[in-house]
């Protein structure tokens, strides 16, 4: 039997078709995860985050699929952020609360605002590995 790893999806959220969610990811309450979204392992998505599914509102050439959103390993997305496709949020990146992401976020970069703009680099002491605790 395959081993199963936990994922947490909060109350009142919606996860659409063709979505992949990695192990140990936490998606807080009332999030909307659009089709074709890929969320890697160890990601934290704050409450009321919206992943937009198709910004063209189906007005694209026939047969052309909508582009998706990719959130890389250990990224963190603050409450009420809005993420537009096609973007990639890099590994260990941080998206501030209420940010509007319309462009790729490089790995280990903190962004905030409307539109989201880089503020600083994620420090070594803020990386996931720095926060992993040994069991007692």
Buried (B, 14 or more C-beta within 10 A) or exposed (E): EEEEEEBEBBEEBEBEEEBEBBEBBBBBEBBBBBBBBBBBBBBBBBBBBBBBBBEEEEEEEEEEEBBBBBBBBBBBBBBBBBBBBEBBBBBBBBBBBBBBBBEBBBBBBBBBEEEBEEEEEBEEEBBBEEEEEEEE
